[in-house]
Amino acid sequence: MAIIDENIRGKVGNSVFYRVGSITQVRSAAANYLDANTIKQQENRSRLRVAIRFYQRLVEIGLQEAWYLATQGTGKNGYNFFLKLNMMVFKPNGKIGDFARLQLTVGMLQKVNHLMACVDEEDAVVLSWEKAENLPSAGMEDELVVVVLYADRSFSPEFVKTNGETRGDGKATFRLPGRRGTAVHLYCFFRKKNGEAYSPSQYLGIS
């Protein structure tokens, strides 16, 4: 900002002249604003809309609770945390770009080691994992939870009906009635029986 003697008002070139009392002052004019609308920015806005739509599906089945618990006391919220971790997993065309990178839950409980899945002769899915020492962050009574995304309806997460298996069992068997030859994406995690803590989800794919 500068002060001049002339009695000028308005914009002249890249300068704006204005009066403050009996004094004429001058400042640089703001550069013309161009809407941020490059192809990349359009893609990012589309990707954001897709991620929000998926998060809404998690809310519908109650999984927003894991994200809420993970951000308690941090000054952040679960919705923003979900977007931070997952937004780039989604594609601008409305699809999931990488199922293995998608995180359905987060939390302070530990993951399990050597989590594996196979389909037995009776078309049942068998999960197995390594049993570990009973710890506050990995209790043997932590409940196993499995969510499935079918490739032909990947924005419709569903809870899998298990038999009440816990971390201490090291094994679980269940059926997927909706599999019907389509690829299946499983997200396995553990939850304290009181629902106050979750583990991060672990991905397994079945073709």
N, C-alpha and C positions, 0 to 999 in steps of 0.2 A: 504494500500500500504506500502511496505517495500523496503529498499535499501540494497543490498548485494554486496560482493566483487567478487564473482564468475562470470565468463563470460558465462552465460547460457541464452539460448533463447528458447522460445516455451513453450508448456504445459507439466507439470510434475505433474501427479496426479491431485489434485484439485487446482493447482497453475499455473499461467501463468507468465513466465519470459520474459522481454522485455528490450531493451536498449533505454535510453534517453541520447543521446550524449555518454559520456564515462561511464555512470552510468548504472548498471543493477538494474532494479526494478522488484518487484513481486507483483501480486494481485491474489485474489481468482478467480477461473474460475466461470463463470455463470452456474447455475444449468441447466440441460437439460430441454428444454421447451417441455411440453406435450400439444398438441392441446386440447383446452377446448371443448370436444365433448361427454360429458355425456348425458344420455337420457334426463335429465331435461334441459340441455342447448340446445339440439336439439329441444325440444318442445318449448322453449322460442323463438328460431330463427324462427320456423314455425309460432308461434303465432304473431310475429312481422310482418312477411310477410302478414298474413291474415289481420291484422289491417291496414297495408299500403294499401292493395287492397281496403278495405272498405272506407278509407279516399279518395282514388281516385274517388270513386263513389260520395262522397259528393262534391268533386271539380266539377264533371261533371254537378251537378245541382246547383252550386253556393253557397253551404253552407259553403265553406271554409272562406267566408267573416266574419261570426260570430267569427270564431277562430282567424282570423287576427285582428279584432277589439279588441278582449279580451286581446291580448298580445301587443297592441300598447304601446310604451313607457316603456316596461318592459325588453327590451333586449332579449326577447325570440321570438319564432315564433309559429304561430298557429298549424302548422303540429306537432311539438314536444309536444305542449300542448295537442293536441288531443290524441297522443300516450300515454302520461303520464296518462291521465284520463281513457282511454278506452282499453289499450292493453290487460289487464287481463280479459276483457269481452269476448275476442275471444278465440276459442279453436284451438289447433294445427292442428286439422283435417279439418280446413277451415270453421267452423261454428261459429255462435254467441252463446255463452254459456249462457248468461243471458240478454234477451232483456230489462228487467226493469232497468238494470244498465247502459245500453248504453246511452251515452250522445251525442246527435246530434248537439246541440248548447250550448254555454255558453254566459254569458254577464252580464251587470250591471242592466238590468231591472229586476223587481221583478217577481217571479212566482205568479200564482193565487192560492187562497185557495180553497179547496174542489172541485177540478176538477174531474168530473165524466163523464162517457159515458154510453149510453144505445142504444139499437136498437129498433125503434118503430114498429108498426104493418105494416108499408109500407116498412120495411127493410131500413129505413134511420137511420143514426147514429146521435144521439142528444148529443151534449156536453153541459155541464153546469158548471158554476163556480161562486164563490161568488164575487159580486161587492164590490169594495173597494174605499176608498177615493182617489181622483185624486191627484197624487204625481208626481214629476219629474221622479222618477224611476218606476212609474206605471201609465202612462197617460191613460185616458179613450179612447183616439184615437189610442192607440197602436194597430196595426193590428194583428189579429190571423193568425197564419200559422200552418198548419198541414202537417206532412210528414208521409207516410205510408210505412211499410215494410210488405209484405205478406210472410207468413211462407214458401211458396213453392218457393219464389224468394227473399230471405232476403237480398241479396246484390244488390238489384235494388230499392233504395229509390225513391219514387214518391211524388210530391206535390199533396195534395188533393184540388180539386176545391171547394172552399167555396163561400159564398155570400158576402164577404167583411166585415164579422163581426169584431168588435173591442173588446177590453177589457171591455169597458163600457156596452156592450150588455149583458154580462153574460150568453149568450147562442148561440149556433151555430148548424145548421143542414146541413148535406151533405150526399151524397151517395158514396159508394165504389163499383164501377162496377166490380172490380177484385176480390171481396171477395169470391164468389162461394164456400162457405162452408169451406174455409181454415182459419186458425187462422190469425188474423190481429193485427199488432203492430203499435200503433199510437204515434207520438211524436209531442206534441203541444207546441208552444212557441209564444211569442209576439215580434213584431218588430216595432220600430218607423217608421212612414210613410216615413221619409227620408232615412231609412235604416242604420242609424248611430249607432244603439244600438239594442241589442237582450236580451231576457231573456233566462235562461237555459231551455232546453227542459224538458217537463214533460211527463211521459210514461203512456199510457193506453192500456190495452190488450182487444181484443174482440175475442171470440171464435165462 
